[in-house]
Amino acid sequence: MSERRDPVEEAADDSMDLYDVATWEVRTRFDRAAAITWRLLAGSTRLAVVLLAFLLLLGIGGLAALTDPEIGLLTALSAVPAIGLAAYVYSTDVTTNEPLSLLVATFLLGVLTANFAAVLNSVLRPFFGPLGAIGMVFFFLLVVGPVEETVKLLAVRLYAYTDDRFDAVLDGAVYGAMAGLGFAVIENALYITRQLPNGGMDLGFGPELIGVGGGITAIRALAGPGHVIYSAIAGYYLGLAKFNPGNRGPIVVKGIIIAALIHATYNSTVGIGSALIAAVTGLSGLAPFLIYVLIYDGIFGLYLVRKIQKYRDSYHEAHAPPADGSRLESELTEFE
């Protein structure tokens, strides 16, 4: 959709000065002061969001991965699969390599914004608990999925999205994956911090005590890649929205809904799915859980890969020289 213009601007020729009538630009000192004030307000809003997220991180003990070497090591090990997946998404960018500064900033913002989800999930969960299993399904669909996918996109929107180096739709998937990685790392750190002193944890498909450290790390390692997949999908639509400003809102909402549904469906089915695999195969321990996660993430990871590949194919097709050589001929003509 092209940018709309005022009727006066549309009808006027280039000789008319429409400043402060139908157009505007920074001309006077007052204009400059207004522009500076707006930048300060916009910047301070972002800073306030980041500061609040950091305070929440401190409040819920999220820095334990930095202060406790054991928790830090287990968190790092648990993040390896998610790091590999995020690196793969990064490698698929067929346009330009994204700068390290934006990637790191998005990762750190993913760590920070995750704390909004942690607080909201904790506050709202009791309202669904009395409804039993059905209540938890609604909790995943109405709270966990939408909230977590929204705060991950917020990590992209706060910084990378506004940068000129975010210059392609596919960049949205790359930065979405980095935000998902940050979210997965802090979520793993919090789970490990809370579960490590207890000597074991509930797998969700049956109360099964597993070894301290290694078992917790294995479970969190399996959970991490999902966050990268979900937010890379939502991020792709955020990138699509940036280059289609006339439909920005619906596109962003579509991406969040898709990611949230995939996320909530995983949370709702992982228990029963793992139990069914255990019943059919006779496997026990982490094996049924591992099989289910690989199947589920494989399906939606393939969806993400196909979406990325379609963009890559379109990019190559758009940049390929015409079969009849007409583009080359027209370029040579310019120099005659």
SULFEN-V822106 format. One record per helix or strand of 2 or more residues. SS is the DSSP state (2 for helix, 1 for strand). FROM is the first residue (numbers start at 1). LEN is the number of residues. If there is no record, write none. Layout:
ss:SS from:FROM len:LEN
ss:SS from:FROM len:LEN
//
This chain:
ss:2 from:7 len:5
ss:2 from:29 len:31
ss:2 from:64 len:4
ss:2 from:69 len:10
ss:2 from:80 len:12
ss:2 from:100 len:30
ss:2 from:132 len:26
ss:2 from:160 len:3
ss:2 from:169 len:28
ss:2 from:214 len:29
ss:2 from:245 len:37
ss:2 from:287 len:33
ss:2 from:326 len:8
//
